[in-house]
Amino acid sequence: MNHPLALYNTLTRTKEPFEPLQPPFVGLYVCGPTVYGDAHLGHARPYITFDVMRRYLQHVGYKVRYVRNITDVGHLQNDADHGEDKIQKLAKAAQLEPMEVVEKYTHSFHQDMARLNVLPPDIEPRASGHIIEQIQMIQEILENGLAYESNGSVYFDVPAYNKEHNYGKLSGRVVEELLSNTRDNLEGQEEKRSPLDFALWKKASPSHIMRWPSPWSDGFPGWHLECSAMSRKYLGTQFDIHGGGLDLMFPHHECEIAQSQASHNKSDAARFWVHNNLITINGKKMGKSLGNFITLGQFFNGDHAELQQAYSPMTVRFFILQAHYRSTLDFSNDGLQAARKGYLKVMNGLRILDQLNYPTGAEAIDAKAEDEIKKLTAELLTPLHDDLNTAKAIASLFNLLKKINSMHTGGFKLETISQETFEQMRAQYRLLVQDVLGLKMEQTADAQELLHVVLGFYKEAKEAKDYAKVDQIRAQLKGQGIVIKDMKTGIDWAYEE
């Protein structure tokens, strides 16, 4: 399969031609959410980015297996190896079972993703359902002499690993510099041989609710381990693409590579490590730990002090896609309002294309017009070959949209291009907008409000004794399952029973 796709690989710091290990199959793993709170705009970016990547790979003919996990255990405060489990902390405060918290926020996450038209992954494994696989991987790393047990916990031995490998190859961090930065902060690190060592298994304290038996203690797996174990189970010891936000590159993804190399995998897990950049708010990373996030639900209903209005899911999706995934994206109401206008323009283009019909009769082909439309059509998907550049693809859409609007108003005569070119233009526009970018029509009007408008016309027709119009409105509403009720107190409607 020969497709000119190039992807930026964080591991090599270069843009490389993408060739899967076992064409036509592509294995894609993306780090999923830690389900202890509602998803926010920062979460939406990776899931929309890799949704488009998956859609694009499928469009060019690959068979994609997309795995995105749910972190429902072992993610401690500040992503460290000590502190309180975020899910357990919330469960205690609300007097709930931890799995009640997990179910609530997993359901909320799925709802938000569906609203954003993010397709569900092919496999969505939970960390709590793969404890056996994680224990197996720890045992391999211990066998290879690159981990050690300490008081019932097991830690990855970074200095031992670094003798033959390069801890820092993904993030560009240098072990000596990392050590000098961590020496001052050794609180809670007494069990470790080196402050850089990270937990593979943590012995549970007596008050810790979420625990499983292991050869070392009743405890729970380290945060980094779950992704290594689950990606291996469903995609193999080496696979094509590992995706996630730039904030996960260190330590999470760096530790995943170390775990994979130190286990029996002896690989970097993925050949391509692909990272989307962050969403910022007033120049700072948007995140739960910083308390400066706006949840997706708040975007959709407008209920946040930073929001001037509510923004629909497709507006949010368009806002994210109009920037290249590797560039930073700063939240602003102006940016979202511009995104809303852009999204509606694109949707109006779809509506117009649905209405346009190629005129019957003789073609009056103008070679210049024909070439221009062919060129604009060909430019729609080309930017996606170059590291999934959705920003340029949307710019290409707007260039073609000017011509589509001109066709609609009669300025551009359809007969000056061939029917084949017209159909190709229409098909490619729909393909990019709906199938690859994943944008869809949203109901902007309120059905109840529209019904009240129609009832107003019905009342006017009745008062004017225009019974033909009265019967017409009644019949059309009946066709929609709505009956009009004429009562002494006024006019109302009901669902037809």
C-alpha positions in Angstrom: 0.0 0.0 0.0 1.6 3.2 -1.1 0.3 6.4 0.5 2.5 9.4 1.0 1.8 9.9 4.7 4.6 11.5 6.8 4.2 11.7 10.6 6.4 13.6 13.1 8.0 11.0 15.3 8.9 12.5 18.7 11.4 9.6 19.2 13.6 10.7 16.3 12.6 14.4 16.2 11.9 14.1 12.5 9.1 13.8 10.1 9.2 10.3 8.7 7.3 8.4 5.9 4.7 6.2 7.7 4.9 2.5 6.8 3.1 0.0 9.1 4.9 -3.0 10.5 2.4 -5.4 9.0 0.5 -3.6 6.2 -2.4 -3.2 5.7 -2.9 -3.4 9.5 -2.1 -0.4 11.8 -1.9 -0.7 15.6 -2.7 2.6 17.3 -2.6 3.1 21.1 -3.6 6.3 22.9 -3.5 7.0 26.6 -7.1 7.4 27.9 -8.5 9.4 30.8 -8.0 9.0 34.5 -11.7 8.8 35.5 -11.9 10.9 38.6 -13.6 14.0 37.1 -15.3 15.4 34.0 -13.3 15.8 30.8 -12.1 19.3 30.0 -11.0 21.0 26.8 -7.4 19.8 27.3 -8.7 16.2 27.1 -10.7 16.8 24.0 -7.6 17.7 22.0 -5.8 14.3 21.9 -9.0 12.3 21.4 -10.1 14.5 18.5 -6.6 14.5 17.0 -6.2 10.7 17.1 -9.8 10.3 16.0 -8.9 12.2 12.8 -5.7 10.2 12.5 -7.7 6.9 12.7 -10.3 8.2 10.3 -7.6 9.3 7.8 -5.7 6.0 8.0 -8.9 4.1 7.4 -9.7 6.4 4.4 -6.4 5.6 2.7 -7.1 1.9 3.1 -5.5 0.7 6.3 -7.2 -1.6 8.8 -6.8 0.2 12.1 -7.0 -1.4 15.5 -7.4 1.6 17.9 -6.8 0.9 21.6 -7.6 3.6 24.2 -7.5 2.7 27.8 -9.4 3.8 31.0 -7.1 4.5 34.0 -9.2 3.4 36.9 -6.5 2.6 39.4 -3.0 3.6 40.6 -2.8 7.2 39.3 -1.5 9.1 42.4 -1.5 12.8 43.1 0.8 14.9 40.8 1.5 11.7 38.8 4.1 10.8 41.5 4.8 7.5 43.2 3.5 8.6 46.6 0.4 10.5 47.8 -3.2 9.5 47.6 -4.9 7.7 44.7 -7.0 10.4 43.0 -10.0 8.1 42.5 -9.9 6.8 46.1 -9.6 10.3 47.5 -12.8 11.4 45.7 -14.6 8.2 46.7 -13.8 8.8 50.4 -15.0 12.4 50.2 -18.3 11.4 48.6 -18.7 8.2 50.7 -18.8 6.0 47.5 -17.1 2.9 46.4 -14.1 3.8 44.1 -15.8 1.9 41.2 -18.9 4.1 41.6 -16.6 7.1 40.9 -15.0 5.2 38.0 -18.4 4.3 36.4 -19.8 7.8 36.8 -16.9 9.6 35.1 -16.4 6.9 32.5 -20.0 7.3 31.5 -19.6 11.1 31.5 -16.4 10.8 29.3 -18.2 8.6 26.8 -21.1 11.0 26.5 -18.7 14.0 25.9 -16.8 12.0 23.3 -20.1 11.0 21.5 -21.1 14.7 21.4 -17.8 15.6 19.9 -18.3 12.8 17.3 -15.2 11.0 18.5 -15.6 7.4 17.3 -15.3 4.8 20.1 -12.0 2.9 20.1 -12.0 -0.7 18.9 -10.8 -1.8 22.4 -11.1 0.1 25.6 -9.3 -1.8 28.3 -9.4 -0.9 32.0 -6.3 -1.0 34.1 -8.2 -2.8 36.9 -9.1 -5.6 34.4 -5.4 -6.2 33.5 -3.7 -6.8 36.9 -2.5 -10.2 35.8 -0.8 -8.8 32.7 0.8 -6.1 34.7 2.2 -8.6 37.3 3.6 -10.7 34.5 5.4 -7.7 33.1 6.9 -6.7 36.5 8.2 -10.3 36.9 9.9 -10.0 33.5 11.6 -6.8 34.4 12.7 -8.3 37.8 14.1 -11.4 35.9 16.1 -9.0 33.7 17.7 -7.4 36.8 16.2 -3.9 36.1 13.7 -3.7 39.0 13.9 -4.5 42.8 11.5 -5.1 45.6 11.5 -2.8 48.7 9.1 -3.3 51.6 6.5 -5.0 49.4 6.7 -2.4 46.6 8.6 -2.9 43.3 10.6 -0.1 41.7 12.1 0.2 38.3 15.9 0.7 38.6 16.6 3.7 36.3 20.4 3.9 36.9 20.8 0.1 36.2 18.6 0.4 33.0 20.6 3.5 31.9 23.9 1.5 31.7 22.8 -0.2 28.5 19.8 1.9 27.5 19.0 5.6 27.2 16.5 6.7 29.8 15.5 10.1 28.3 15.6 9.1 24.6 12.0 10.2 24.0 11.9 13.4 26.1 15.5 14.5 25.6 16.1 14.5 29.4 19.6 13.7 30.8 19.8 11.4 33.8 22.5 13.5 35.5 20.4 16.7 35.2 17.3 14.9 36.4 19.2 13.6 39.5 20.5 17.1 40.4 16.9 18.4 40.1 15.4 15.7 42.4 18.0 15.5 45.2 16.3 18.3 47.2 12.9 16.6 47.1 13.3 13.1 48.6 10.2 13.1 50.9 8.4 9.8 50.6 11.2 8.4 48.5 13.0 6.3 51.3 12.2 3.0 49.7 13.9 3.9 46.4 17.6 3.4 45.6 17.5 6.4 43.3 15.0 9.3 43.3 14.5 8.6 39.5 13.2 5.1 40.2 9.5 4.7 39.6 6.9 2.4 41.0 5.9 -0.8 39.1 3.9 -2.0 42.1 2.9 -0.2 45.3 2.2 -1.9 48.6 -1.2 -0.7 49.8 -1.4 1.1 53.1 -4.1 -0.3 55.5 -6.5 2.4 54.5 -6.1 1.9 50.8 -9.3 0.5 49.3 -8.2 -0.5 45.8 -5.8 -3.4 46.2 -5.0 -6.7 44.6 -2.9 -9.7 45.7 0.6 -10.0 44.1 3.8 -12.0 44.8 5.1 -8.9 46.6 2.2 -7.6 48.6 -1.5 -6.7 48.5 -1.2 -3.5 46.5 -1.8 -1.8 43.1 0.2 -1.3 39.9 2.1 1.8 39.0 0.5 4.3 36.7 3.1 3.9 33.9 2.9 0.1 33.8 -0.8 -0.2 32.8 -0.3 1.3 29.3 2.8 -0.9 28.7 0.9 -4.1 29.7 -2.4 -3.3 27.8 -0.7 -2.0 24.6 1.3 -5.2 24.5 -1.7 -7.5 25.1 -3.8 -6.0 22.3 -1.1 -4.7 19.8 1.9 -6.9 20.4 5.5 -6.3 21.7 6.0 -3.7 19.0 3.3 -1.7 17.2 2.9 1.3 14.9 1.8 4.4 16.7 1.5 5.5 20.3 -0.3 8.8 20.8 -1.0 11.2 23.6 -0.6 14.7 24.8 2.8 16.4 25.1 2.3 16.6 28.9 2.5 12.7 29.0 5.9 12.6 27.1 7.7 12.7 30.5 7.6 10.8 32.7 4.7 8.6 31.5 5.8 7.8 27.9 9.5 7.8 28.8 8.7 5.2 31.5 6.6 3.1 29.1 9.6 2.8 26.7 11.9 1.9 29.6 9.4 -0.8 30.8 9.0 -2.2 27.3 12.8 -2.3 26.7 13.4 -3.8 30.2 10.8 -6.5 29.8 10.9 -9.4 27.4 9.6 -7.0 24.6 13.1 -5.5 24.2 11.5 -2.8 22.0 10.4 0.9 22.2 6.8 -0.4 22.2 5.8 1.9 19.3 7.8 2.8 16.2 6.1 6.2 16.0 5.5 8.3 19.2 3.1 11.1 18.2 2.2 14.0 20.6 -0.3 16.7 20.3 0.5 20.0 21.9 -1.3 21.6 24.8 -4.3 23.8 25.1 -3.4 26.9 27.2 -5.6 29.3 29.0 -4.0 32.7 29.5 -0.7 31.2 28.4 -0.7 28.3 31.0 -1.5 24.7 30.4 -5.1 23.9 31.1 -5.3 21.0 33.6 -7.1 19.6 36.6 -4.0 19.9 38.8 -3.8 23.7 38.1 -7.5 24.2 38.7 -7.8 26.4 35.5 -9.8 24.0 33.4 -13.2 24.4 31.8 -15.1 21.1 31.5 -16.6 20.1 28.1 -20.1 20.2 29.8 -19.5 23.8 30.7 -18.5 24.6 27.1 -21.7 23.0 25.9 -24.0 24.9 28.4 -21.9 28.1 28.8 -21.8 27.8 32.6 -18.3 29.1 33.4 -17.1 32.6 34.3 -14.5 32.5 31.4 -17.2 31.8 28.8 -19.1 34.5 27.1 -21.6 32.0 25.7 -22.3 28.3 25.2 -20.3 26.6 22.4 -21.7 23.6 20.6 -19.7 20.3 20.4 -19.0 20.8 16.7 -17.7 24.4 17.4 -15.3 22.9 19.9 -14.2 20.2 17.5 -13.7 22.8 14.7 -11.8 25.1 17.1 -9.3 22.2 17.8 -8.9 21.1 14.2 -8.2 24.6 12.8 -4.8 24.5 14.5 -2.2 21.9 13.6 -2.1 19.3 16.3 1.6 20.0 17.2 1.0 23.8 17.7 -0.2 25.2 21.0 -3.8 26.4 21.0 -4.8 29.2 23.4 -8.4 29.2 24.6 -10.2 32.5 23.9 -13.9 33.4 23.4 -12.9 35.2 20.2 -11.2 32.1 18.8 -14.3 30.0 19.6 -16.7 32.5 18.1 -14.6 32.6 14.9 -14.6 28.7 15.0 -18.4 28.7 15.2 -18.6 31.0 12.1 -16.1 28.8 10.3 -18.0 25.6 11.2 -21.3 27.0 10.0 -19.8 28.2 6.7 -18.5 24.6 6.1 -21.9 23.2 7.0 -23.7 25.6 4.7 -21.3 24.4 2.0 -22.5 20.9 2.6 -26.1 22.0 2.4 -25.5 23.9 -0.8 -23.8 20.8 -2.4 -26.8 18.7 -1.5 -29.1 21.2 -3.3 -26.9 21.8 -6.4 -27.9 19.7 -9.5 -25.7 19.5 -12.5 -27.8 21.1 -15.4 -29.0 18.7 -18.1 -28.1 19.5 -21.7 -24.9 20.3 -23.4 -21.8 21.0 -21.4 -20.0 24.3 -22.2 -16.7 23.4 -20.6 -14.3 26.2 -20.0 -10.8 24.6 -19.7 -9.7 27.3 -17.2 -12.7 26.7 -14.9 -12.4 23.0 -15.2 -8.7 23.1 -14.2 -9.4 25.5 -11.3 -12.0 23.2 -9.7 -9.9 20.1 -10.2 -6.9 21.8 -8.6 -9.0 23.1 -5.6 -10.5 19.6 -5.2 -7.2 17.9 -5.3 -5.8 20.3 -2.6 -8.5 19.2 0.0 -6.8 16.1 1.3 -3.2 16.7 0.4 -2.4 18.6 3.6 -3.3 15.6 5.7 -0.5 13.6 4.0 1.9 16.0 5.6 1.7 15.2 9.3 -2.1 15.4 9.5 -2.3 19.2 8.8 -5.9 19.8 9.5 -5.3 23.6 9.6 -4.2 23.6 6.0 -7.0 21.2 5.0 -9.6 23.6 6.5 -7.9 26.5 4.6 -8.3 24.4 1.4 -12.0 23.8 2.2 -12.6 27.6 2.4 -10.8 28.1 -0.9 -13.2 25.7 -2.6 -16.1 27.0 -0.6 -15.9 30.4 -2.4 -16.5 28.6 -5.7 -19.3 26.5 -4.3 -21.1 29.6 -3.0 -20.6 31.2 -6.4 -22.2 28.1 -8.1 -25.1 28.6 -5.7 -25.7 32.2 -6.5 -25.2 31.7 -10.2 -21.9 33.6 -10.6 -20.0 30.4 -11.5 -21.9 28.5 -14.2 -21.9 24.7 -13.5 -22.0 23.8 -17.1 -18.5 25.3 -17.5 -17.1 22.2 -15.7 -17.7 18.6 -16.6 -20.3 16.6 -14.6 -17.4 14.2 -13.6 -15.5 17.1 -12.1 -18.6 18.4 -10.3 -19.4 15.0 -8.8 -15.7 14.5 -7.7 -15.7 18.0 -6.1 -18.9 17.2 -4.2 -17.7 13.7 -3.1 -14.3 15.0 -1.9 -15.8 17.9 0.1 -18.2 15.5 1.9 -15.4 13.0 2.4 -13.1 15.5 4.1 -15.7 17.3 6.2 -17.8 14.3 7.4 -15.7 11.2 7.1 -12.1 12.5 7.9 -12.6 15.7 10.0 -15.7 14.1 11.6 -17.8 17.3 11.4 -21.6 16.8 11.4 -24.7 18.9 11.2 -26.1 20.1 14.5 -29.6 21.1 15.1 -29.3 24.8 15.8 -33.1 25.4 16.1 -35.2 24.4 19.0 -38.1 22.1 17.8 -40.5 23.4 20.5 -39.8 27.0 19.5 -40.4 26.2 15.8 -43.7 24.4 16.7 -44.9 27.5 18.5 -44.1 29.6 15.3 -46.2 27.1 13.2 -49.0 27.3 15.7 -48.9 31.0 15.4 -49.5 30.7 11.6 -52.3 28.2 12.2 -54.0 30.6 14.6 -53.7 33.4 12.0 -55.1 31.2 9.2 -58.0 30.1 11.5 -58.9 33.7 12.3 -58.7 34.7 8.6 -61.0 31.7 7.9 -58.4 30.3 5.5 -59.5 26.7 6.0 -57.4 25.3 3.1 -54.3 26.6 5.0 -55.6 25.3 8.3 -56.1 21.9 6.8 -52.7 22.0 5.2 -50.9 22.9 8.5 -52.8 20.2 10.3 -52.0 17.5 7.7 -48.3 18.4 7.6 -47.9 18.3 11.4 -49.9 15.0 11.6 -47.3 13.6 9.2 -44.7 14.4 11.9 -46.8 12.7 14.6 -48.1 16.0 16.0 -51.8 16.8 16.4 -53.2 20.3 16.9 -55.8 20.7 19.7 -58.3 23.5 19.4 -59.6 24.3 22.9 -61.7 27.0 24.6 -58.6 28.2 26.4 -56.5 28.4 23.2 -54.5 26.3 20.8 -52.1 23.6 21.9 -50.4 20.5 20.4 -49.8 16.9 21.5 -48.0 13.8 20.3 -50.4 11.7 18.2 -51.3 8.6 20.4 
